[in-house]
Amino acid sequence: MLEINSLAVDIQNSPILRNINIEVNPGELVCLVGRNGAGKTTTIRMLLGLIAPTSGSATVLGHSINDPEKYLASVGAMIEGPAFYPALTGAENLRVLATLGGFPIDRVDQLIDQVGLSGRGGDKYKNYSLGMKQRLGIAAALLPNPAILILDEPTNGLDPEGIQEVRDLLKKLASEGTTVFVSSHLLSEIEIISQHIVMLRKGAVVFAGPIEELLMNQKPMIIVRTENDSDLVKISEIAKSEGHHVTIRSGEAHIEGPHEWAAVLNKKAFEAGIVLSQLTPTLPNLEETFFEMTGGR
């Protein structure tokens, strides 16, 4: 459905994407993740023919991105927030877009139901919640009955309820056979909705594949908090002297090591006069793994 090979993008002589390789197969829901500036939006803009690559190649639905007119009619997309007429209803907005795009107007009511806006299509857009606006945006992207749906940060700016609404919709679309390629920075949500991930760091792919495979390759972790923040440095020194890798962030020491070493650390902290307020052995989750692989918070 989508394939990127050794692709690079330079803008004003600055490398934005560097030798990236991505593959999305039919029916998959693949999440593109990365810190701000990692190249997520550039990747999506390039796939939609809005940015030309500097080198390498990519295809969408079997057609080169150098010829976007050959595949865009079969692609549904939403970049950043959707734009609609505030004074029109949700259904009226979709009918306008269907008319402009030459899509069947009789699909509008079906799409309103499909995105979970049943009974609200007659409400004015300006009265929609943020979650409803995003779902209407996804309905607009579905107007061409696309073979692949490409979304850039569809949950950006939403409250928890809106995030759940969009998350459930994307899972539903994928379960019904729609191929979905979505960028996001909400790692906890990605872990729920997707089995496949592409992780970008400074314009380069640092991992591409099943989330389960990524997590299985990570080492167990011990998370430590101290009563006095200054003691975190001492805890770090103790762990490093025992051969463990340590990262300090958000007032915590993240120590790579087997869970049974937590008891040893507890004893050494006591002997050093350090009071621990938290000592938690844990297996890395996606958020923990992401920050380790992309250079911390």
N, C-alpha and C positions, 0 to 999 in steps of 0.2 A: 504493500500500500504506500509505503514511504521508505526511501533509502537515500542516505547521505554517505558519500565516499570521499575521504581525505579532503574535506572542504574547508576553505579558509575565506574569511572576510576581513578586509582592511578598510577602514574609514579614515580619510585624511592621514594616511600613512600609519595609522595606529591599528595593530591587530586586534580584532574584536572576537573572531572565531579562529581557532588554530587546529587544522588537520582533524576535524571531527568526523566520526563515523556513527551513524544511527540507523536502525532498522525497525520498522513498525509493520507487523503482520496483520492480516485480516482478523477483525473481531477483537483485537487487543485494546486495552486501555493503558496507554503508556504515559507516564508523568515525567516531564522535564523539570528538573530542580536545580537550583543554584542560588548563590548569594546575589544581591543587587549588583548589576554590572557584569555578571558571569557570561551573558550572551543569550539568555533565554528568548527575549523579545526579538533580538536580531535573527535568531534561528527561525522563528515563526514568520517574521516579515520576509525572510529570504524564501521560505517555502511557498509563500503566497505571491511571489513575483514582485515584491515591493523593494527588495534590495538585491543587487547582483553580486554573486560570489566573485572573489578575487582569483581563486583557483579551486580545483577539485570539481566534483559533479554531484548532482542530486536528482532524484526522480520522485514524482508524486503520481500515483496510479499508473506507473509505467512511462510517464512522459517527463522529459527534461524540464527542470525549472527555468531553462532558458526560453521555453515555450509555454508560459503559464496559461495562455488562451486555450490550450488543448485539454487542460484538466480542471481549471477553476470552476467550471459549471457543475462539476461533481464534488466540489469541496465546500463544506460549511465552515465558516470561520467567524471568530469574534476576538478582536484585539482591543485590550483595555476595556473601558466601559461601553455598553451599548448606547446608541443615540436614537431617540424617538421624539415624536411630536408630543409635548406635554399635554396639550388640550384634547388630543385624540384618545380613544380607548385603546386598550391593548390589541383587540381584534382589528380595529381600524388601522392601526399602525402596521400590522402584519399584512393587511390587504393592500395598503399603499406599496409596501416593499414587494409583494407578490406581483402587483401590476407592473411596477418598474422593472422587475427582473424577469417577467414573462413566465412566472410560476403559476400553477393552478390555484385559484383563489379558494376553491373548495377544500384545500388542505389546511386552511387557517384554523377552523374549528377543531380539527383533529389534532393539530399541533398545540393549541391551547390546552386541550385535555392531556396530551402526552407529557407536557412539561409541568403538569400539576397546577394549572391555573383555571380549572373547571369552575364555572360560575363567576369568574372574575374578568373574563374577556371583555365584558361591557363596561368595566370601570375605567376611568380616565387614567392614563399613564402617570400623571403627576401625583396621583393618590396611591400609587404602588409603593410597597416597601422595597428596600434595596434588594432583598432576596427575590421578590417578584420581578423586579426590573431585570435582574440577571437571568432569570428563567425565561423572560420574554425575549431577551437577547439571544439565548440559546435556541428558542423557537424560531427566531428570524434566521439563525444560521442553519436550521433544519429545513427551511423552505424549499431548497433545491433537491430535497431527499438525497443528501450527500452520501457518497461512499465512505468518506472520512470527515470527521469533525475535528477542527483545529481551534483550540481555545487558549487565549493568553490570560492567565491569572483570573479565572472566572469567579473566584471567591474573594478577590481583593476588596477590602473595605467593608465586608459583610460582618454582621453580628453573628454569634454562635448559631442562632436559629436559621439565618440565611445561609450560612456555610453548610449546615446539615441539609437544607433544601436542595442546594446545588449538588452536594455530594451524592445524595440519594438519586437525583436525576441522572447524573453521569453513570452511576452504577447500573441504573435501569436501562439506559441507552446501550451500554456495553453488553448487558445481558441479552438485549434484543438483537445483537449482532452488529451494531454500529461501531466502526473503528474510531477510537478517540485518542487524540494526541493533545495533551494539556500541560501547560506550564503552571507551576505553583510554588510558593514558598512555605505553605502550611504543611509541614512534614507529618504531623500527627494525622491529618486528613488523608494525605497520600498513602500512608500505611494502611488505611482502612479501605480506600477505593481501588487501589491499583496493585497488580502483581508484578508489574514491570516498571523500571525506572531508568532514566538517563540523568546522570549527575554531572553538571558542568562546574568547572573551577577556572576562572580567568580565561574563559573562551575555549577551554579544552575539556574533553570528556574524560572523567576520572573513573567512571563506572557506567556500564550499560548492561542490563540484564535483569533477571528476577530479583525482587527485593529479598526474598528468602535466601538466595545465594549470597547476596551482599552481607546479610546479617550473620550467616553461618561462618563467614570468613573472619569475623571480628572476634577480638579477644574479650574474655569476661572483664568486668570493671568493678572497682570498689569506689563508691562516692563518699567523700568525707567532708564534714563541716566541723569547725572548731568553735568553742565558745568565744575565743578571741581571734579575730580575723588575722592578726599578725602571726598566729601559730600555724597558719596554713603553709607558710614557707618552711617552717620546721618539719611539718608532716611531709612536705614534698622532699626535703633533704633526706629524711629517714627512708622514704620509699625508694628514692634514687640510689641511695647507698646499698639497697638490697637488690638493685638491678631492674627496678620497675619504671616504666615510662609514666610521667605525671603531667597533667595539664590543669592549670588553675584558671577557672572562669566562673563568673556569677557567684563568687563567695564559696566555691566548692573546689576540692581537689579531686580530680578524676584520675584514678590510678589503675593502670592495666595490671591485672594479676589474678590468680586463681582465688576463688571465694574463700577457701580455707585460710588464705594469708590474712584475711581481715582480723582473725583472732590474734595473730602475731603482731599486726599493726596496733591493735588496741592495747596490747601489753607494752609495746615500745612507747606508745604515746603516754601511757600512765607513768612509765619510768622517767619520761622526759618532762613530767609535770604538765602535760597538755590535756585539757578537758575537751572531749569530743561531744558534740551535740548531735552528730549523725554519723553513722557508719553503716553503709548500705551496699552489700554485694549485689550486683545486678548484671544482667545480660544486656548488651548494647541494643537500644532501639534505633529506629531510623534517624531520629533527631541527633542522638549521640554520635552515631556513625557519620552523619553528614558533617557535623562540626569538626570531627577528627580529620575527615578527608579533605575538607575545604579550608582548613587553617584556623579553626576556632571561631568564636563568636565575633 
